[in-house]
Amino acid sequence: MSAQEQTPSILWFRKDLRLDDNRALHAAIDAGGPIVAVYIREPKLLNVGPLGAAQEWWLHHSLLALKNSLKSLGGDLLLASGRAEQVLVDLARKTGARSIFVNRAYERTAVDREIAVALKQAGILIQAFHGQLLQEPDAVRTGAGKGFKVFTPFWNAMQKLGEPHPPLDAPSHISAGPALDSEDLDSWALLPTKPDWASEFSKVWVPGEEAAQDKLAGFVDRELHNYKRGRDLPSVEATSMLSAHLAHGEISPARLWHATSSLPAHASEEVGHFRRELAWRDFCYNLLIEFPGLNSQNWDSKFDAFQWEYREEDFRAWARGQTGYPIVDAGMRQLWRYGFMHNRVRMITASFLIKDLMIDWRKGEEWFNDTLVDADPANNAANWQWVAGSGADASPFFRIFNPVLQGEKFDPDGDYVREHVPELARLERKYIHRPFEAPQHVLEKAGLELGRNYPKPIIDHGFARDRALSAYRSIR
């Protein structure tokens, strides 16, 4: 019996928009029949980690890339909107499929359980596979069989499990299922138009699996050799820039892990540091599974009594990069312009919002979720709670970044600031992170008039630090 005569299988793509190391895809191929590949746009009212606007831009291009990849192997990608269980049952009835293959998405575990029940009642089997994380969460447990709340013992336990699974190469052929009507991607209106605030994203990003593989190869050849030190310097190209590809599943963490295995011994420290960052992502997902309200509730309940002081004008100044603190403004403008912010600067900008402006970390988490192309439901929430001091294994609240000193330490020549805050481009190095201290003649030489073409600080850091510590002492 030919593949076309056998019962079709449904392959449900979600945050695994790749053919390489896709276990659900391989299982569908092994089933023997043709494959109906589908991506479902689910209602945003469902708590399944809805994409922010920046990620919708990415999704549009990533789906195009995936569709082209599937077509090159003989398959295709169907686009559909609606509740997943309804779309899948309808698709099974139209095609005669009795099995659905999917890769696990841990941010939506509860919703997926409900979907599995609905499908079972309709006589349809759904099979889920590992691949979004390095290790299955159930495998990395304490001696008492519980989840870890501190990263270092989590990392130690993970290492004892050995290497992640060897990644599976992409197939060379896919048998397409019956022709079906697909929704038009343009009708989903994922791309911004009036205004097109994502117009410069393409200067930095090329969505899709092929671009992810190319970026990984370049990172291993170049940036990884200076990763541990260079990753803290925002003006230096030393990070992998793979986070957005990873967030959309265009490349698997196992592929990233094993790509670093062939480096020489002298690079072992760099490799180890990079792998710890991959493991931190696993750790964040373990926290999310343990605490599904990670993006909306304090892990440490004592922070429920913390007195935030939200002011709309302060939040808007932060979001627009108009705080008067150059390293903060550079980060926020980089975020708006490219849908991305350097990892070190993310901590600085988050600390400023939470501890200088006393604005609830959840406001920042929401903004990052909407504006980052690499927004991740586990990483984003866990890292905001880490900075706030309210999360598991968090930085203590009393660790308050001084935005001036942070800028001088990690952007000593001001190259990062000059790139993203062009009105400061001509300012002397001595004052690049503290223009409010520059003498008048220095400001005039740089073409600056504080309060006119660059803001004065919206708050005094010394005052803000004392206020934040006082608020913290009240909940201890």
Residue, then its C-alpha position, 0 to 999 in steps of 0.5 A: m500500500s502506498a503512503q497516499e493510500q494509508t491513513p493520513s496523520i496530522l502534524w500540529f506545529r506550534k513553537d517548533l517551526r522546524l524540520d530539523d530535530n523534530r521528533a513529532l515530524h519523525a514519528a508522523i513519518d514513521a506512521g507510514g501515511p501522508i502528513v497533514a501539517v497544520y499551524i493553528r492560530e488560537p484565540k488570545l483569550l486562552n491562557v496559552g502564552p499569546l504572542g506579543a506584537a513583535q513576535e507576531w511579526w516574526l511568526h509571519h515570516s517564520l511560517l512562510a519559511l516553514k511552508n517553503s521548507l515543507k513544500s521543498l520536501g513534498g509537503d505543505l503547511l495548512l493554516a487555520s484559526g479557532r480553538a485547537e480541539q475544534v480545528l483538529v477534530d474537524l481536520a481529522r474528519k475531513t482527512g480520515a486521520r486518527s492520530i495527531f503528532v505534536n511536540r510538547a509546549y510546557e507553558r500550555t500543559a493544562v490547556d493541552r490536557e483538556i485538548a487531549v481529553a476532547l480528542k480522545q472523546a472524538g476517537i482521536l489519539i494525540q501523541a506528544f514528544h520531547g524537544q523544546l527543552l534539553q531534558e524532560p522536566d520530570a527527569v530533573r528532580t530533587g532526591a525527594g522527587k520534587g522540582f528544584k527552586v535553586f539553579t545550581p543544584f538543578w544544573n548539577a542534577m541535569q549534568k548527571l543525566g548525561e548529554p541531551h538526546p542526539p538531534l535528529d536530522a531533517p527528513s529528505h521527503i514528506s508525503a503530503g496529505p489531501a489538498l485542503d483549503s488553507e487560510d491566507l497568512d496575510s489575512w492574519a494581519l500579523l505585520p504592523t502597517k500604520p505605522d510599520w514600527a517593525s521596519e528595521f527588524s529585518k536589519v538584524w533578523v532573518p526568521g526561519e530555520e535556515a537562518a537559525q542554522d546559519k547563525l549557529a554555525g557562525f556563533v560556534d566559529r566566532e563569538l563562542h570563543n569570547y562568550k563568557r566575558g564578551r556576552d556582558l558587553p553590549s557593544v561587542e558581538a559576543t552573544s549567539m543571537l539565537s534566542a528568537h529562533l529558539a523561542h519560536g522553535e526554529i532550532s532545538p536546544a539539543r542542536l545548540w548543545h551538540a553543536t558546541s561539542s567539537l570545540p577544542a579543549h581551550a574553549s571548554e570554559e566558554v562552552g560550559h558557560f553557554r550551556r549553563e545559559l541553555a540550562w537556565r532556560d530549562f530551569c525557568y520552564n521547570l519553575l513555570i510548570e511548578f508555578p503556572g502564574l509565574n508571569s502574574q503572581n509573586w513566587d515569594s508571597k511576601f512581595d504581595a504586600f509591596q507598595w508599588e508607586y506606578r506613575e504613567e509618565d515615568f513608565r512612558a519615559w522608561a518605555r520610550g528611552q527618555t529617562g535621562y540615564p543613557i544606558v537605560d535609554a539605549g537599551m529601551r530604544q534598541l528594544w523598540r527599534y529591533g525587537f531585541m535588547h542585550n542581555r546585560v542591559r535587560m537587567i539594568t533596565a528592569s532594575f531601573l523600572i522596579k527599583d528606581l521608579m518603583i513600578d511593578w515588575r509585571k508592567g515590565e514583563e508585559w512590555f517585554n512580552d509585547t516588544l521582544v521578538d524572543a519573548d519566552p513565557a518562562n524566561n521572561a517571567a522568571n527573569w523579571q521576578w529574578v530582578a525584582g527579588s520575588g522569584a525563585d533563586a532570585s537576586p535579593f531586592f536590595r541589589i539595586f543597579n546604579p545605572v551610571l556605574q553599570g553603564e561605565k562598567f559594561d559600556p566604558d567607551g559609550d559605543y553602545v549608547r552612541e549607537h542607540v542614543p544618537e543625540l549623545a554621539r558627540l559627548e565626551r567619554k567622561y560624561i557619556h553615562r552622566p551627561f547631567e554632570a557635564p559642564q555647560h561648555v561640554l554640553e554645548k560642544a556636543g550639541l546638547e541642551l538637557g531638557r530640550n534634546y535629551p532629558k534630565p534624569i527623571i529621578d535621582h538614583g540616590f533618592a530612588r535607592d533609599r526609597a526602594l530599600s525603605a519599601y522593602r524593609s516594610i515587608r521583611 
